[in-house]
């Protein structure tokens, strides 16, 4: 019988690299009938994603944890019927970040919107079927974040990374001067319901982060300054489905 030394046996066994878990874990758990939310980062720098689920509702497939979404990268998340929750997006991880929020009760019973009610960190728009559903691609951090709003986080570059919304407790607004350019396109106060188109039939949602993303037809076409000319009125939408916020 031919004998082998222990050292020889260890050498011939190949090392198997463990699988990487840096991609969105929910991509590995999608099931038939789910709604998917693809989040693409065109902001020009990495952003932080974190996840929230309404109490008593099922969560994201795979229970994704807070993660960094690199520049020009896309993560796709799946949600089951009965889901209601949100994805927080910002330069730093903070509860007042810009949000993608929605609910899903099966095909033809989905709802998605972009919310700046807690605060603004990065511009986001969400689309389905080739049309922008909600959001605003204007970089609001180019503006002054003054009372009633306030800067509540700074980025690695030392610049303001987040403007918390001082009007979050005022159901019917109006929006503050900082948030006004996105009013009616993204939620800028709790009942800013023009930012929601209601139930949608699509189950594949694409959300884009950055000023190069497709704009909402409802966002302001120009910046609102104290002496800016009046803008054309927008058509009101039906009241959105309540997300339980």
GULUMPA-815050 format. One line per field, with one value per residue: x, y negated, z of N, C-alpha, C in turn. Coordinates in nm, 3 decimals. Last residue first. Example, Ala and Ser with C-alpha at 12.3 -4.5 7.8 and 13.67 -1.06 7.14 Angstrom:
neast = 1.285 / 1.319
nnorth = 0.225 / 0.569
nup = 0.708 / 0.780
caeast = 1.367 / 1.230
canorth = 0.106 / 0.450
caup = 0.714 / 0.780
ceast = 1.290 / 1.320
cnorth = -0.003 / 0.330
cup = 0.787 / 0.780
This chain:
neast = -4.681 / -4.857 / -4.906 / -5.209 / -5.216 / -5.277 / -5.541 / -5.479 / -5.313 / -5.343 / -5.121 / -4.959 / -4.913 / -4.595 / -4.451 / -4.342 / -3.992 / -3.811 / -3.722 / -3.624 / -3.626 / -3.643 / -3.523 / -3.753 / -3.950 / -4.042 / -4.192 / -4.355 / -4.214 / -3.897 / -3.612 / -3.379 / -3.057 / -2.860 / -2.856 / -2.936 / -3.053 / -3.346 / -3.530 / -3.769 / -3.970 / -4.191 / -4.459 / -4.727 / -4.960 / -5.012 / -5.199 / -5.054 / -4.864 / -4.746 / -4.717 / -4.947 / -4.945 / -4.823 / -4.866 / -4.605 / -4.379 / -4.261 / -4.234 / -4.163 / -4.349 / -4.457 / -4.152 / -3.899 / -3.859 / -3.900 / -3.707 / -3.627 / -3.862 / -4.095 / -4.433 / -4.713 / -4.840 / -5.018 / -4.889 / -4.606 / -4.382 / -4.192 / -4.062 / -3.789 / -3.593 / -3.240 / -3.012 / -2.690 / -2.429 / -2.211 / -1.861 / -1.656 / -1.631 / -1.797 / -2.076 / -2.289 / -2.622 / -2.815 / -2.921 / -3.273 / -3.567 / -3.700 / -3.353 / -3.173 / -2.965 / -2.935 / -2.861 / -2.745 / -2.905 / -3.081 / -3.064 / -3.347 / -3.510 / -3.759 / -4.053 / -4.239 / -4.250 / -4.159 / -4.190 / -4.124 / -4.231 / -4.133 / -3.911 / -3.805 / -3.530 / -3.350 / -3.072 / -2.992 / -3.113 / -3.366 / -3.621 / -3.877 / -3.978 / -3.904 / -3.967 / -4.110 / -4.313 / -4.542 / -4.743 / -4.946 / -5.135 / -5.069 / -4.986 / -4.962 / -4.928 / -4.695 / -4.549 / -4.277 / -4.006 / -3.690 / -3.575 / -3.304 / -3.249 / -3.290 / -3.131 / -2.829 / -2.520 / -2.431 / -2.553 / -2.843 / -3.158 / -3.368 / -3.653 / -3.945 / -4.273 / -4.472 / -4.599 / -4.789 / -4.578 / -4.224 / -3.954 / -3.607 / -3.371 / -3.061 / -2.819 / -2.574 / -2.325 / -2.228 / -2.054 / -2.192 / -2.360 / -2.314 / -2.580 / -2.774 / -2.908 / -3.199 / -3.369 / -3.464 / -3.709 / -3.823 / -4.102 / -4.456 / -4.571 / -4.554 / -4.436 / -4.261 / -3.909 / -3.609 / -3.258 / -2.999 / -2.712 / -2.499 / -2.299 / -2.010 / -2.069 / -2.241 / -2.501 / -2.623 / -2.706 / -3.018 / -3.216 / -3.509 / -3.733 / -3.996 / -4.249 / -4.320 / -4.401 / -4.148 / -3.886 / -3.547 / -3.309 / -3.093 / -3.151 / -3.117 / -2.851 / -2.667 / -2.318 / -2.143 / -2.079 / -1.910 / -1.827 / -1.483 / -1.267 / -1.108 / -0.800 / -0.754 / -0.520 / -0.251 / -0.150 / -0.240 / -0.096 / 0.165 / 0.152 / 0.109 / 0.222 / 0.105 / 0.192 / 0.053 / 0.085
nnorth = -5.546 / -5.396 / -5.469 / -5.511 / -5.591 / -5.938 / -6.100 / -6.180 / -6.488 / -6.796 / -6.939 / -7.249 / -7.580 / -7.724 / -7.951 / -8.292 / -8.377 / -8.440 / -8.567 / -8.354 / -8.064 / -7.752 / -7.649 / -7.500 / -7.318 / -7.105 / -6.786 / -6.636 / -6.464 / -6.389 / -6.306 / -6.039 / -6.129 / -6.306 / -6.342 / -6.040 / -5.716 / -5.548 / -5.250 / -5.059 / -4.773 / -4.553 / -4.533 / -4.753 / -4.879 / -5.085 / -5.326 / -5.661 / -5.846 / -6.101 / -6.367 / -6.477 / -6.471 / -6.558 / -6.515 / -6.556 / -6.708 / -6.618 / -6.349 / -6.465 / -6.633 / -6.809 / -6.984 / -7.050 / -7.318 / -7.323 / -7.273 / -7.533 / -7.657 / -7.395 / -7.334 / -7.423 / -7.093 / -6.924 / -6.831 / -6.900 / -6.764 / -6.825 / -7.061 / -7.039 / -6.779 / -6.794 / -6.743 / -6.612 / -6.679 / -6.955 / -6.851 / -6.681 / -6.457 / -6.274 / -6.492 / -6.547 / -6.609 / -6.801 / -7.124 / -7.194 / -7.406 / -7.648 / -7.731 / -7.611 / -7.519 / -7.659 / -7.428 / -7.203 / -7.003 / -6.935 / -6.858 / -6.703 / -6.491 / -6.334 / -6.117 / -5.878 / -5.760 / -5.789 / -5.511 / -5.253 / -5.080 / -5.298 / -5.474 / -5.729 / -5.939 / -6.135 / -6.309 / -6.282 / -6.390 / -6.537 / -6.413 / -6.319 / -6.363 / -6.287 / -5.990 / -5.844 / -5.545 / -5.296 / -5.010 / -4.750 / -4.579 / -4.435 / -4.151 / -4.228 / -4.445 / -4.662 / -4.990 / -5.221 / -5.451 / -5.572 / -5.877 / -6.066 / -6.035 / -6.023 / -5.818 / -5.754 / -5.698 / -5.933 / -5.984 / -5.764 / -5.618 / -5.358 / -5.209 / -5.066 / -4.910 / -4.631 / -4.329 / -4.176 / -3.977 / -4.048 / -4.196 / -4.225 / -4.446 / -4.498 / -4.748 / -4.872 / -5.136 / -5.391 / -5.366 / -5.120 / -5.117 / -4.952 / -4.860 / -4.694 / -4.379 / -4.201 / -3.951 / -3.791 / -4.022 / -4.253 / -4.144 / -4.177 / -4.385 / -4.472 / -4.794 / -4.833 / -4.830 / -4.957 / -4.972 / -5.156 / -5.248 / -5.511 / -5.556 / -5.675 / -5.910 / -5.967 / -5.886 / -5.669 / -5.364 / -5.204 / -4.950 / -4.782 / -4.592 / -4.365 / -4.164 / -3.814 / -3.608 / -3.378 / -3.525 / -3.588 / -3.548 / -3.680 / -3.944 / -3.988 / -4.056 / -4.234 / -4.150 / -4.052 / -3.795 / -3.542 / -3.207 / -3.113 / -2.925 / -2.639 / -2.499 / -2.147 / -1.923 / -1.881 / -1.953 / -1.763 / -1.540 / -1.612 / -1.613 / -1.348 / -1.126 / -0.815 / -0.491 / -0.219 / 0.121
nup = 0.828 / 0.676 / 0.421 / 0.250 / -0.089 / -0.171 / -0.336 / -0.680 / -0.776 / -0.956 / -1.183 / -1.102 / -1.238 / -1.316 / -1.078 / -1.056 / -1.037 / -0.730 / -0.507 / -0.343 / -0.565 / -0.679 / -0.999 / -1.233 / -1.253 / -0.987 / -1.070 / -1.233 / -1.389 / -1.247 / -1.455 / -1.457 / -1.317 / -1.264 / -0.992 / -0.802 / -0.812 / -0.903 / -0.914 / -1.066 / -1.016 / -1.126 / -1.135 / -1.233 / -1.161 / -0.869 / -0.684 / -0.677 / -0.725 / -0.516 / -0.476 / -0.396 / -0.119 / 0.131 / 0.400 / 0.526 / 0.286 / 0.063 / -0.152 / -0.483 / -0.612 / -0.433 / -0.401 / -0.476 / -0.409 / -0.115 / 0.075 / 0.158 / 0.240 / 0.341 / 0.228 / 0.450 / 0.527 / 0.643 / 0.881 / 1.026 / 1.102 / 0.912 / 0.873 / 0.891 / 0.794 / 0.777 / 0.537 / 0.511 / 0.488 / 0.462 / 0.448 / 0.509 / 0.362 / 0.485 / 0.587 / 0.868 / 0.979 / 1.006 / 0.948 / 0.954 / 0.904 / 0.923 / 0.925 / 0.630 / 0.409 / 0.092 / -0.183 / -0.264 / -0.173 / -0.376 / -0.687 / -0.830 / -0.896 / -0.715 / -0.703 / -0.896 / -1.149 / -1.479 / -1.698 / -1.776 / -1.586 / -1.327 / -1.102 / -0.880 / -0.789 / -0.554 / -0.415 / -0.061 / 0.174 / 0.369 / 0.595 / 0.636 / 0.375 / 0.127 / -0.048 / -0.329 / -0.360 / -0.470 / -0.463 / -0.610 / -0.727 / -0.946 / -0.756 / -0.399 / -0.235 / -0.104 / -0.063 / 0.015 / -0.035 / -0.014 / 0.135 / 0.277 / 0.639 / 0.910 / 1.018 / 0.837 / 0.707 / 0.450 / 0.212 / 0.174 / 0.209 / 0.321 / 0.211 / 0.371 / 0.364 / 0.348 / 0.196 / 0.079 / -0.121 / -0.067 / -0.249 / -0.331 / -0.471 / -0.621 / -0.677 / -0.891 / -0.928 / -0.954 / -0.649 / -0.420 / -0.133 / 0.171 / 0.401 / 0.649 / 0.520 / 0.413 / 0.430 / 0.228 / 0.129 / 0.375 / 0.585 / 0.661 / 0.935 / 1.197 / 1.121 / 0.815 / 0.795 / 0.646 / 0.584 / 0.410 / 0.225 / 0.131 / -0.166 / -0.346 / -0.615 / -0.816 / -0.830 / -0.934 / -0.829 / -0.825 / -0.715 / -0.786 / -0.638 / -0.721 / -0.578 / -0.641 / -0.804 / -0.714 / -0.513 / -0.421 / -0.291 / -0.381 / -0.349 / -0.080 / -0.050 / -0.279 / -0.235 / -0.049 / 0.012 / -0.172 / -0.060 / 0.009 / -0.196 / -0.110 / -0.178 / -0.247 / -0.128 / -0.146 / 0.105 / 0.283 / 0.199 / 0.259 / 0.541 / 0.602 / 0.339 / 0.233 / 0.088 / -0.086 / 0.000
caeast = -4.571 / -4.844 / -4.800 / -5.132 / -5.241 / -5.202 / -5.472 / -5.560 / -5.333 / -5.345 / -5.248 / -4.958 / -4.971 / -4.727 / -4.446 / -4.436 / -4.126 / -3.832 / -3.780 / -3.724 / -3.557 / -3.727 / -3.503 / -3.645 / -3.858 / -4.030 / -4.099 / -4.421 / -4.282 / -4.042 / -3.686 / -3.495 / -3.174 / -2.871 / -2.920 / -2.848 / -2.999 / -3.219 / -3.505 / -3.630 / -3.949 / -4.047 / -4.395 / -4.593 / -4.969 / -4.949 / -5.168 / -5.149 / -4.960 / -4.779 / -4.594 / -4.922 / -4.988 / -4.782 / -4.979 / -4.677 / -4.452 / -4.186 / -4.303 / -4.131 / -4.277 / -4.546 / -4.288 / -3.939 / -3.844 / -4.004 / -3.769 / -3.527 / -3.795 / -4.001 / -4.291 / -4.645 / -4.737 / -5.059 / -4.947 / -4.715 / -4.497 / -4.242 / -4.207 / -3.859 / -3.711 / -3.360 / -3.095 / -2.831 / -2.472 / -2.340 / -1.974 / -1.681 / -1.562 / -1.653 / -2.012 / -2.186 / -2.510 / -2.803 / -2.822 / -3.139 / -3.487 / -3.721 / -3.477 / -3.197 / -3.054 / -2.907 / -2.934 / -2.686 / -2.796 / -3.124 / -2.970 / -3.278 / -3.366 / -3.713 / -3.917 / -4.224 / -4.366 / -4.122 / -4.241 / -4.070 / -4.292 / -4.182 / -3.983 / -3.842 / -3.656 / -3.395 / -3.189 / -2.955 / -2.969 / -3.309 / -3.508 / -3.785 / -4.050 / -3.810 / -4.005 / -3.987 / -4.289 / -4.403 / -4.738 / -4.822 / -5.162 / -5.170 / -4.984 / -4.983 / -5.030 / -4.721 / -4.625 / -4.384 / -4.102 / -3.780 / -3.630 / -3.403 / -3.209 / -3.357 / -3.275 / -2.901 / -2.638 / -2.403 / -2.407 / -2.772 / -3.044 / -3.306 / -3.507 / -3.869 / -4.149 / -4.476 / -4.488 / -4.812 / -4.710 / -4.340 / -4.047 / -3.738 / -3.433 / -3.203 / -2.867 / -2.717 / -2.367 / -2.272 / -2.087 / -2.084 / -2.384 / -2.267 / -2.471 / -2.716 / -2.854 / -3.075 / -3.335 / -3.324 / -3.654 / -3.754 / -3.989 / -4.338 / -4.568 / -4.656 / -4.464 / -4.370 / -4.035 / -3.711 / -3.391 / -3.048 / -2.850 / -2.534 / -2.405 / -2.084 / -1.994 / -2.101 / -2.474 / -2.557 / -2.638 / -2.896 / -3.164 / -3.368 / -3.694 / -3.854 / -4.215 / -4.263 / -4.505 / -4.252 / -3.980 / -3.668 / -3.428 / -3.080 / -3.146 / -3.253 / -2.889 / -2.791 / -2.434 / -2.149 / -2.211 / -1.916 / -1.901 / -1.624 / -1.300 / -1.230 / -0.872 / -0.764 / -0.659 / -0.329 / -0.115 / -0.289 / -0.242 / 0.127 / 0.182 / 0.003 / 0.244 / 0.110 / 0.162 / 0.133 / 0.000
canorth = -5.619 / -5.363 / -5.369 / -5.542 / -5.491 / -5.814 / -6.076 / -6.125 / -6.345 / -6.721 / -6.869 / -7.108 / -7.486 / -7.679 / -7.834 / -8.185 / -8.390 / -8.359 / -8.651 / -8.449 / -8.165 / -7.852 / -7.664 / -7.591 / -7.327 / -7.240 / -6.871 / -6.722 / -6.575 / -6.377 / -6.391 / -6.101 / -6.040 / -6.262 / -6.448 / -6.134 / -5.817 / -5.604 / -5.377 / -5.104 / -4.915 / -4.578 / -4.471 / -4.697 / -4.740 / -5.060 / -5.187 / -5.557 / -5.823 / -5.959 / -6.290 / -6.484 / -6.351 / -6.609 / -6.501 / -6.427 / -6.715 / -6.718 / -6.397 / -6.378 / -6.530 / -6.750 / -6.963 / -6.911 / -7.278 / -7.366 / -7.157 / -7.435 / -7.706 / -7.504 / -7.298 / -7.412 / -7.184 / -6.986 / -6.739 / -6.979 / -6.758 / -6.687 / -7.061 / -7.100 / -6.856 / -6.740 / -6.852 / -6.585 / -6.558 / -6.903 / -6.930 / -6.792 / -6.576 / -6.258 / -6.384 / -6.595 / -6.516 / -6.704 / -7.023 / -7.205 / -7.286 / -7.549 / -7.712 / -7.702 / -7.445 / -7.678 / -7.537 / -7.325 / -7.045 / -7.037 / -6.852 / -6.829 / -6.477 / -6.464 / -6.159 / -5.967 / -5.756 / -5.827 / -5.639 / -5.363 / -5.085 / -5.165 / -5.457 / -5.589 / -5.920 / -6.002 / -6.310 / -6.266 / -6.360 / -6.517 / -6.495 / -6.323 / -6.414 / -6.374 / -6.079 / -5.896 / -5.689 / -5.336 / -5.155 / -4.804 / -4.643 / -4.538 / -4.217 / -4.142 / -4.346 / -4.567 / -4.875 / -5.160 / -5.382 / -5.504 / -5.742 / -6.045 / -6.033 / -6.131 / -5.794 / -5.840 / -5.626 / -5.866 / -5.981 / -5.888 / -5.638 / -5.487 / -5.203 / -5.175 / -4.952 / -4.777 / -4.412 / -4.213 / -4.037 / -3.962 / -4.202 / -4.164 / -4.390 / -4.471 / -4.638 / -4.848 / -4.999 / -5.323 / -5.450 / -5.191 / -5.099 / -5.060 / -4.831 / -4.818 / -4.464 / -4.274 / -4.038 / -3.778 / -3.887 / -4.227 / -4.226 / -4.098 / -4.352 / -4.373 / -4.695 / -4.871 / -4.761 / -4.958 / -4.920 / -5.080 / -5.199 / -5.411 / -5.595 / -5.570 / -5.868 / -6.004 / -6.009 / -5.759 / -5.482 / -5.233 / -5.080 / -4.797 / -4.733 / -4.395 / -4.291 / -3.924 / -3.693 / -3.416 / -3.420 / -3.630 / -3.493 / -3.536 / -3.894 / -3.962 / -3.918 / -4.236 / -4.184 / -4.196 / -3.840 / -3.680 / -3.301 / -3.123 / -3.058 / -2.688 / -2.592 / -2.287 / -1.967 / -1.847 / -2.031 / -1.899 / -1.541 / -1.595 / -1.738 / -1.445 / -1.205 / -0.959 / -0.578 / -0.342 / 0.000
caup = 0.889 / 0.817 / 0.444 / 0.371 / 0.013 / -0.174 / -0.210 / -0.574 / -0.782 / -0.832 / -1.167 / -1.137 / -1.143 / -1.362 / -1.164 / -1.023 / -1.093 / -0.850 / -0.612 / -0.292 / -0.486 / -0.615 / -0.855 / -1.197 / -1.366 / -1.041 / -0.996 / -1.134 / -1.458 / -1.238 / -1.360 / -1.522 / -1.329 / -1.403 / -1.072 / -0.872 / -0.721 / -0.947 / -0.846 / -1.079 / -0.989 / -1.135 / -1.020 / -1.252 / -1.203 / -0.999 / -0.715 / -0.637 / -0.834 / -0.528 / -0.500 / -0.539 / -0.191 / 0.000 / 0.309 / 0.532 / 0.413 / 0.138 / -0.033 / -0.370 / -0.687 / -0.532 / -0.353 / -0.497 / -0.549 / -0.209 / 0.010 / 0.115 / 0.119 / 0.367 / 0.240 / 0.321 / 0.481 / 0.517 / 0.782 / 0.970 / 1.191 / 0.918 / 0.851 / 1.003 / 0.754 / 0.839 / 0.589 / 0.537 / 0.417 / 0.508 / 0.400 / 0.600 / 0.310 / 0.503 / 0.514 / 0.777 / 0.955 / 1.116 / 0.909 / 1.012 / 0.881 / 1.029 / 1.002 / 0.741 / 0.499 / 0.234 / -0.119 / -0.318 / -0.084 / -0.281 / -0.575 / -0.799 / -0.921 / -0.762 / -0.676 / -0.781 / -1.061 / -1.343 / -1.651 / -1.853 / -1.718 / -1.366 / -1.227 / -0.900 / -0.861 / -0.597 / -0.502 / -0.202 / 0.168 / 0.235 / 0.557 / 0.749 / 0.491 / 0.196 / 0.062 / -0.270 / -0.366 / -0.445 / -0.444 / -0.556 / -0.597 / -0.963 / -0.887 / -0.514 / -0.198 / -0.212 / -0.013 / -0.065 / 0.050 / -0.108 / 0.145 / 0.171 / 0.499 / 0.837 / 1.001 / 0.932 / 0.755 / 0.577 / 0.213 / 0.203 / 0.119 / 0.352 / 0.197 / 0.312 / 0.427 / 0.353 / 0.245 / 0.217 / -0.103 / -0.089 / -0.137 / -0.355 / -0.351 / -0.641 / -0.592 / -0.871 / -0.897 / -1.076 / -0.765 / -0.488 / -0.275 / 0.085 / 0.308 / 0.596 / 0.626 / 0.384 / 0.543 / 0.262 / 0.114 / 0.250 / 0.546 / 0.624 / 0.793 / 1.165 / 1.225 / 0.903 / 0.764 / 0.751 / 0.551 / 0.524 / 0.223 / 0.231 / -0.074 / -0.276 / -0.496 / -0.835 / -0.754 / -1.029 / -0.777 / -0.900 / -0.673 / -0.825 / -0.637 / -0.706 / -0.642 / -0.564 / -0.747 / -0.809 / -0.545 / -0.492 / -0.229 / -0.375 / -0.486 / -0.126 / -0.020 / -0.203 / -0.318 / -0.065 / 0.049 / -0.125 / -0.145 / 0.045 / -0.147 / -0.174 / -0.092 / -0.291 / -0.111 / -0.264 / -0.013 / 0.298 / 0.190 / 0.120 / 0.469 / 0.631 / 0.460 / 0.210 / 0.203 / -0.092 / 0.000
ceast = -4.621 / -4.730 / -4.780 / -5.033 / -5.153 / -5.249 / -5.402 / -5.476 / -5.425 / -5.372 / -5.242 / -5.097 / -4.962 / -4.782 / -4.587 / -4.424 / -4.213 / -3.973 / -3.805 / -3.792 / -3.660 / -3.641 / -3.595 / -3.636 / -3.742 / -3.923 / -4.087 / -4.324 / -4.348 / -4.105 / -3.834 / -3.573 / -3.289 / -2.989 / -2.932 / -2.924 / -2.907 / -3.178 / -3.363 / -3.617 / -3.800 / -4.024 / -4.242 / -4.539 / -4.833 / -4.959 / -5.110 / -5.104 / -5.063 / -4.887 / -4.620 / -4.798 / -4.981 / -4.815 / -4.948 / -4.791 / -4.549 / -4.256 / -4.213 / -4.208 / -4.227 / -4.481 / -4.377 / -4.081 / -3.892 / -3.983 / -3.866 / -3.591 / -3.694 / -3.934 / -4.207 / -4.500 / -4.761 / -4.960 / -4.968 / -4.777 / -4.617 / -4.365 / -4.266 / -4.009 / -3.786 / -3.476 / -3.223 / -2.897 / -2.622 / -2.386 / -2.105 / -1.795 / -1.582 / -1.573 / -1.864 / -2.117 / -2.416 / -2.694 / -2.801 / -3.049 / -3.350 / -3.642 / -3.598 / -3.329 / -3.070 / -3.011 / -2.891 / -2.750 / -2.716 / -3.011 / -3.002 / -3.187 / -3.287 / -3.562 / -3.881 / -4.078 / -4.358 / -4.249 / -4.195 / -4.117 / -4.245 / -4.249 / -4.034 / -3.935 / -3.678 / -3.520 / -3.222 / -3.082 / -2.919 / -3.159 / -3.461 / -3.665 / -3.960 / -3.876 / -3.885 / -4.027 / -4.153 / -4.394 / -4.594 / -4.829 / -5.033 / -5.202 / -5.100 / -4.988 / -5.063 / -4.818 / -4.660 / -4.456 / -4.214 / -3.876 / -3.705 / -3.448 / -3.328 / -3.319 / -3.349 / -3.051 / -2.706 / -2.531 / -2.353 / -2.621 / -2.975 / -3.178 / -3.454 / -3.721 / -4.077 / -4.351 / -4.526 / -4.706 / -4.734 / -4.471 / -4.169 / -3.823 / -3.573 / -3.258 / -3.016 / -2.736 / -2.519 / -2.311 / -2.116 / -2.136 / -2.283 / -2.296 / -2.430 / -2.591 / -2.798 / -3.037 / -3.205 / -3.277 / -3.505 / -3.708 / -3.936 / -4.228 / -4.447 / -4.660 / -4.578 / -4.402 / -4.140 / -3.837 / -3.483 / -3.197 / -2.880 / -2.682 / -2.435 / -2.190 / -2.073 / -2.012 / -2.330 / -2.522 / -2.565 / -2.836 / -3.028 / -3.323 / -3.544 / -3.831 / -4.065 / -4.258 / -4.453 / -4.357 / -4.082 / -3.754 / -3.557 / -3.208 / -3.144 / -3.256 / -3.030 / -2.838 / -2.559 / -2.265 / -2.223 / -2.059 / -1.904 / -1.696 / -1.447 / -1.265 / -0.991 / -0.838 / -0.670 / -0.475 / -0.210 / -0.262 / -0.298 / -0.024 / 0.140 / 0.025 / 0.128 / 0.139 / 0.178 / 0.093 / 0.088
cnorth = -5.697 / -5.433 / -5.336 / -5.430 / -5.519 / -5.716 / -5.942 / -6.101 / -6.301 / -6.573 / -6.785 / -7.049 / -7.343 / -7.578 / -7.795 / -8.072 / -8.271 / -8.379 / -8.574 / -8.532 / -8.267 / -7.943 / -7.772 / -7.600 / -7.422 / -7.244 / -7.006 / -6.810 / -6.672 / -6.491 / -6.354 / -6.183 / -6.114 / -6.166 / -6.410 / -6.235 / -5.909 / -5.717 / -5.421 / -5.240 / -4.946 / -4.728 / -4.482 / -4.637 / -4.673 / -4.912 / -5.173 / -5.419 / -5.718 / -5.940 / -6.142 / -6.403 / -6.360 / -6.502 / -6.561 / -6.409 / -6.597 / -6.756 / -6.494 / -6.434 / -6.422 / -6.645 / -6.910 / -6.883 / -7.136 / -7.321 / -7.195 / -7.325 / -7.605 / -7.545 / -7.420 / -7.367 / -7.326 / -7.091 / -6.803 / -6.900 / -6.836 / -6.674 / -6.920 / -7.100 / -6.908 / -6.836 / -6.790 / -6.710 / -6.535 / -6.786 / -6.873 / -6.882 / -6.698 / -6.379 / -6.375 / -6.477 / -6.580 / -6.601 / -6.930 / -7.094 / -7.304 / -7.419 / -7.735 / -7.670 / -7.527 / -7.602 / -7.550 / -7.449 / -7.161 / -7.084 / -6.966 / -6.810 / -6.605 / -6.456 / -6.289 / -6.005 / -5.861 / -5.833 / -5.664 / -5.500 / -5.203 / -5.180 / -5.314 / -5.578 / -5.770 / -6.017 / -6.169 / -6.268 / -6.352 / -6.493 / -6.460 / -6.413 / -6.421 / -6.431 / -6.156 / -6.000 / -5.721 / -5.488 / -5.192 / -4.955 / -4.688 / -4.612 / -4.315 / -4.223 / -4.255 / -4.461 / -4.787 / -5.051 / -5.325 / -5.426 / -5.700 / -5.900 / -6.032 / -6.135 / -5.903 / -5.820 / -5.708 / -5.796 / -5.921 / -5.871 / -5.769 / -5.500 / -5.344 / -5.139 / -5.057 / -4.823 / -4.560 / -4.304 / -4.059 / -4.040 / -4.115 / -4.173 / -4.339 / -4.397 / -4.622 / -4.731 / -4.993 / -5.177 / -5.363 / -5.274 / -5.185 / -5.024 / -4.958 / -4.790 / -4.593 / -4.367 / -4.115 / -3.868 / -3.889 / -4.082 / -4.194 / -4.188 / -4.263 / -4.331 / -4.602 / -4.758 / -4.807 / -4.891 / -4.925 / -5.059 / -5.130 / -5.376 / -5.478 / -5.629 / -5.758 / -5.969 / -6.056 / -5.892 / -5.557 / -5.365 / -5.101 / -4.938 / -4.738 / -4.545 / -4.314 / -4.052 / -3.807 / -3.500 / -3.472 / -3.509 / -3.531 / -3.468 / -3.741 / -3.913 / -3.886 / -4.094 / -4.179 / -4.238 / -3.991 / -3.718 / -3.440 / -3.223 / -3.065 / -2.822 / -2.648 / -2.371 / -2.114 / -1.888 / -2.004 / -1.982 / -1.680 / -1.603 / -1.730 / -1.575 / -1.302 / -1.029 / -0.724 / -0.434 / -0.124
cup = 1.010 / 0.885 / 0.590 / 0.398 / 0.133 / -0.069 / -0.214 / -0.450 / -0.669 / -0.859 / -1.040 / -1.119 / -1.195 / -1.263 / -1.206 / -1.124 / -1.054 / -0.903 / -0.741 / -0.399 / -0.439 / -0.528 / -0.801 / -1.046 / -1.339 / -1.150 / -1.063 / -1.056 / -1.361 / -1.317 / -1.355 / -1.419 / -1.396 / -1.425 / -1.220 / -0.955 / -0.802 / -0.853 / -0.873 / -1.013 / -1.003 / -1.128 / -1.026 / -1.122 / -1.214 / -1.032 / -0.856 / -0.680 / -0.797 / -0.634 / -0.520 / -0.577 / -0.342 / -0.105 / 0.170 / 0.432 / 0.412 / 0.268 / 0.043 / -0.250 / -0.592 / -0.619 / -0.464 / -0.450 / -0.579 / -0.353 / -0.102 / 0.032 / 0.067 / 0.236 / 0.276 / 0.338 / 0.527 / 0.469 / 0.646 / 0.854 / 1.142 / 1.008 / 0.860 / 0.991 / 0.877 / 0.819 / 0.645 / 0.593 / 0.427 / 0.421 / 0.453 / 0.558 / 0.399 / 0.455 / 0.543 / 0.713 / 0.853 / 1.093 / 1.028 / 0.960 / 0.948 / 1.012 / 0.912 / 0.810 / 0.626 / 0.316 / 0.027 / -0.255 / -0.141 / -0.190 / -0.477 / -0.679 / -0.897 / -0.778 / -0.742 / -0.769 / -0.952 / -1.259 / -1.507 / -1.809 / -1.801 / -1.501 / -1.241 / -1.019 / -0.880 / -0.682 / -0.552 / -0.287 / 0.025 / 0.245 / 0.417 / 0.720 / 0.613 / 0.322 / 0.115 / -0.167 / -0.307 / -0.448 / -0.408 / -0.546 / -0.530 / -0.836 / -0.900 / -0.642 / -0.315 / -0.162 / -0.132 / 0.009 / -0.036 / -0.021 / 0.019 / 0.172 / 0.404 / 0.689 / 0.924 / 0.911 / 0.863 / 0.619 / 0.342 / 0.197 / 0.155 / 0.269 / 0.222 / 0.301 / 0.347 / 0.426 / 0.249 / 0.275 / 0.046 / -0.080 / -0.168 / -0.229 / -0.385 / -0.520 / -0.615 / -0.776 / -0.878 / -1.053 / -0.886 / -0.605 / -0.350 / -0.061 / 0.234 / 0.514 / 0.565 / 0.498 / 0.518 / 0.375 / 0.151 / 0.246 / 0.408 / 0.569 / 0.764 / 1.019 / 1.182 / 1.000 / 0.863 / 0.704 / 0.673 / 0.503 / 0.356 / 0.219 / 0.019 / -0.184 / -0.428 / -0.718 / -0.772 / -0.962 / -0.889 / -0.852 / -0.740 / -0.791 / -0.666 / -0.716 / -0.619 / -0.646 / -0.663 / -0.738 / -0.646 / -0.527 / -0.301 / -0.326 / -0.487 / -0.270 / -0.069 / -0.178 / -0.231 / -0.154 / 0.038 / -0.095 / -0.084 / -0.041 / -0.112 / -0.113 / -0.169 / -0.188 / -0.150 / -0.250 / -0.128 / 0.174 / 0.199 / 0.104 / 0.324 / 0.554 / 0.478 / 0.342 / 0.163 / 0.023 / 0.000
